């Protein structure tokens, strides 16, 4: 027969075990890095986009705000920063802001930009301008933006990779457009990365693009993870239910991003923000264990019923 003392110890032990298992999501500050299939290099799964948010005038106030954004990004182990010549002032602002970040904090930067021009002879010019604006010696990744003049720019990027001026090359689409051509490229061309739209509502990529990326060993960057901010409008004034918060998900941005990066074929998501509070919230989604498939499906079903 168990003694009162032994019983008390058992109850206490079970309580402690329950407590720590219940809150393991919230307490775990480990980042689940993803692997770039073609190289085996590991990177953190929450990056940063710069469309609109970094397309600002280079005033002291704007630069200061962008520097604070980057400080939070790097403090939380962020790596991939994605931009494009199409994004107005964004590349310039990124470069000016990076000058104010210490070398130790930005040592793991994964720099990603794009070639975006219909003219063959402008591709190299854009690349050189991007190098100067970012104030770096080489890019981690350069992508053909929205497949514009893809054939010509693909040859340029292959040469730049051979010369060691870029580490990886890729292609991008957005808003679910041009998937047929993208699929053809993924099947036939020697690319390393592919970027397209995927989120809890825009899930068409689950049918063909994500399985094909796995088959062809392509790293996947996800744009428009918040559907251009529309997801927040849909969940406005709605609370995260307790069963989801038990996963360590405390904000809607965490839910949207955790859902995406938990897909085994997704390498990185690139939310964009101009607010320090939102950057901090975004970065929390890469800490703790990822969701399994049953949990992802349960959350998706709940969300679609909610809205």
C-alpha positions in Angstrom: 0.0 0.0 0.0 1.4 3.4 -1.0 2.2 5.7 1.9 0.9 9.2 2.2 4.4 10.6 1.6 4.9 8.5 -1.5 1.5 9.5 -2.8 2.3 13.2 -2.3 5.6 12.8 -4.2 3.8 11.0 -7.0 1.2 13.7 -7.3 3.9 16.4 -7.3 5.9 14.5 -9.9 2.9 14.1 -12.2 2.0 17.8 -11.8 5.5 18.9 -12.7 5.6 16.6 -15.7 2.2 17.9 -16.9 3.2 21.5 -16.4 6.4 21.3 -18.3 4.9 19.2 -21.2 2.0 21.6 -21.3 4.2 24.7 -21.7 7.1 23.2 -23.6 6.2 25.2 -26.7 6.4 28.5 -24.8 9.5 27.7 -22.9 11.6 26.2 -25.8 13.8 28.9 -27.4 15.4 26.5 -29.8 15.2 27.5 -33.5 14.2 24.7 -35.8 16.6 25.4 -38.7 15.7 24.2 -42.2 18.1 22.5 -44.6 18.9 23.9 -48.1 18.6 20.6 -50.0 21.3 21.2 -52.7 24.0 22.1 -50.2 23.0 20.9 -46.8 23.4 24.4 -45.3 21.0 25.1 -42.4 19.1 28.4 -42.1 16.5 29.8 -39.8 12.9 29.6 -41.1 11.7 33.1 -40.5 13.2 35.7 -42.8 12.2 39.2 -43.7 10.7 40.7 -46.8 11.1 44.4 -47.7 8.3 45.1 -50.2 6.7 48.5 -49.1 8.0 48.3 -45.6 11.6 49.3 -46.5 10.6 51.4 -49.5 10.9 54.7 -47.6 12.8 57.9 -48.0 16.3 57.7 -46.5 15.6 60.2 -43.6 17.2 59.8 -40.2 13.9 58.8 -38.7 13.2 56.1 -41.3 16.7 54.7 -41.1 16.6 54.6 -37.3 13.3 52.7 -37.4 14.6 50.2 -40.0 17.8 49.7 -37.9 15.6 48.8 -34.9 13.7 46.4 -37.0 16.9 44.7 -38.1 18.3 44.6 -34.6 15.2 42.6 -33.4 15.5 40.4 -36.5 19.1 39.5 -35.9 18.7 39.2 -32.1 16.1 36.5 -32.7 18.4 34.6 -35.1 16.9 35.9 -38.3 19.0 35.3 -41.5 17.2 35.7 -44.8 16.5 39.3 -45.9 14.8 39.4 -49.3 14.5 42.4 -51.6 14.4 43.4 -55.3 15.2 46.4 -57.6 11.4 46.5 -58.1 11.0 47.6 -54.4 11.9 51.2 -54.9 14.2 52.5 -52.1 14.2 49.1 -50.3 17.7 47.9 -51.3 19.2 51.3 -50.5 17.5 51.4 -47.1 18.6 47.9 -46.3 22.2 48.8 -47.1 22.1 52.0 -45.0 20.5 50.2 -42.2 23.0 47.3 -42.2 25.8 49.8 -41.8 24.4 50.4 -38.3 24.4 46.8 -37.3 27.5 45.3 -35.8 29.4 42.7 -37.7 28.9 40.1 -34.9 25.1 40.6 -35.2 24.8 40.4 -39.0 27.5 37.7 -39.5 24.8 35.1 -40.4 23.0 37.3 -42.9 21.6 35.4 -45.9 21.2 38.1 -48.5 18.6 37.6 -51.2 17.7 39.9 -54.1 16.3 39.6 -57.6 16.8 40.5 -61.2 13.8 42.4 -62.5 14.0 43.8 -66.0 12.7 42.8 -69.5 15.9 43.9 -71.0 18.8 41.4 -71.5 21.6 43.9 -71.0 20.2 45.4 -67.8 20.4 42.2 -65.8 24.1 42.6 -65.0 23.7 46.3 -64.4 21.0 45.6 -61.8 23.1 43.0 -60.1 26.0 45.4 -59.7 23.7 48.1 -58.4 22.3 45.7 -55.9 25.8 44.8 -54.7 26.6 48.5 -54.2 23.3 49.3 -52.5 23.6 46.5 -50.0 27.3 47.2 -49.5 28.3 43.6 -49.7 30.8 41.6 -51.8 28.4 38.8 -52.9 24.8 37.6 -52.6 23.7 34.4 -51.0 20.8 34.2 -53.4 19.7 36.0 -56.6 16.4 35.2 -58.1 14.6 36.0 -61.4 11.7 38.1 -60.2 8.3 36.9 -61.3 10.0 35.1 -64.2 10.5 38.3 -66.1 12.8 37.6 -69.1 13.6 34.3 -67.4 15.6 32.6 -70.1 18.2 35.4 -70.5 18.5 36.1 -66.7 18.8 32.4 -65.9 22.0 32.2 -68.0 23.3 35.3 -66.3 22.7 33.8 -62.9 24.4 30.5 -63.9 27.5 32.5 -64.9 27.5 34.5 -61.7 27.3 31.3 -59.7 30.2 29.8 -61.6 32.2 32.9 -60.9 31.4 32.7 -57.2 29.6 36.0 -57.1 26.4 34.4 -55.9 26.0 31.2 -53.9 22.5 30.1 -55.0 20.1 31.0 -57.8 16.3 30.8 -58.0 13.1 32.1 -59.4 10.0 33.7 -57.9 6.3 34.1 -58.5 3.6 35.6 -56.2 -0.2 35.8 -55.8 -0.5 32.3 -57.2 0.4 33.4 -60.8 2.3 31.7 -63.6 2.4 28.3 -61.9 2.5 26.3 -65.1 5.7 28.0 -66.3 7.2 27.7 -62.8 6.5 24.0 -62.7 8.3 23.6 -66.1 11.3 25.5 -64.7 11.4 23.4 -61.5 11.3 20.2 -63.5 14.0 21.1 -66.0 16.4 23.8 -64.9 19.3 23.7 -62.4 17.9 26.1 -59.8 18.5 26.0 -56.0 15.6 28.0 -54.7 12.0 28.7 -55.7 9.7 31.4 -54.2 6.0 31.5 -54.3 2.8 32.3 -52.3 1.5 30.0 -49.6 -0.5 30.6 -46.5 -3.3 29.2 -44.4 -5.9 30.2 -47.0 -3.9 30.3 -50.2 -2.9 26.6 -50.1 -2.9 25.7 -53.8 0.9 25.2 -53.5 0.2 22.0 -51.5 -1.1 20.3 -54.6 1.9 20.6 -57.0 4.6 23.1 -56.1 5.6 21.9 -52.6 5.7 18.1 -53.6 7.7 19.0 -56.7 10.1 21.1 -54.7 10.7 18.1 -52.5 11.2 15.8 -55.5 13.7 18.2 -57.1 15.5 19.0 -53.9 14.7 22.7 -54.1 14.7 25.2 -51.2 11.3 27.0 -50.8 10.8 30.6 -49.8 7.2 31.6 -49.0 6.0 35.1 -49.8 2.7 36.8 -48.8 2.4 34.7 -45.6 -0.2 37.1 -44.3 -2.0 37.4 -47.6 -0.9 41.0 -47.8 -2.3 41.7 -44.3 -5.8 40.4 -45.2 -5.5 37.5 -42.7 -5.3 39.9 -39.8 -8.5 41.6 -41.0 -10.2 38.2 -40.9 -9.1 37.4 -37.4 -9.5 40.9 -36.0 -11.1 41.0 -32.5 -10.9 37.2 -32.4 -8.9 35.4 -29.6 -6.5 32.5 -30.0 -8.3 29.5 -28.5 -6.6 27.8 -25.5 -5.9 24.6 -27.4 -3.8 26.6 -29.9 -2.1 28.7 -27.2 -1.1 25.3 -25.6 1.1 24.9 -28.7 3.0 28.0 -27.6 1.2 30.2 -30.2 0.1 33.4 -28.6 -0.6 35.8 -31.5 -2.2 35.5 -34.9 1.1 36.2 -36.7 2.7 33.3 -34.8 -0.2 31.1 -35.9 0.1 32.1 -39.6 3.9 31.7 -39.7 4.1 28.6 -37.6 1.5 26.9 -39.9 3.7 27.7 -42.9 7.2 26.8 -41.6 5.9 23.6 -40.1 5.3 22.3 -43.6 8.3 19.9 -44.1 8.9 21.2 -47.7 9.1 24.9 -46.7 12.5 26.4 -46.0 11.6 29.9 -45.0 8.8 32.5 -44.9 9.5 36.2 -45.4 6.9 38.4 -43.7 7.5 42.1 -44.0 6.8 44.7 -41.4 7.8 48.3 -40.5 6.9 47.9 -36.8 9.2 46.6 -34.1 6.4 45.0 -32.2 5.3 43.0 -35.2 8.9 42.0 -36.0 9.3 40.6 -32.5 6.0 38.7 -32.8 6.9 37.3 -36.2 10.3 36.0 -35.0 8.7 34.1 -32.1 7.1 31.7 -34.5 10.5 30.0 -35.3 11.1 29.0 -31.6 10.0 25.8 -30.1 9.0 22.6 -31.9 7.1 22.7 -35.2 3.5 21.5 -35.6 2.9 18.1 -36.9 0.6 17.4 -39.9 -2.4 16.6 -37.7 -2.0 19.8 -35.8 -1.6 21.8 -39.0 -4.8 20.3 -40.4 -6.7 20.9 -37.2 -5.6 24.6 -37.1 -6.5 25.1 -40.8 -10.0 23.6 -40.3 -10.5 25.7 -37.2 -9.4 28.9 -39.0 -11.6 28.4 -42.1 -14.6 27.8 -39.9 -13.7 30.8 -37.8 -13.8 33.2 -40.7 
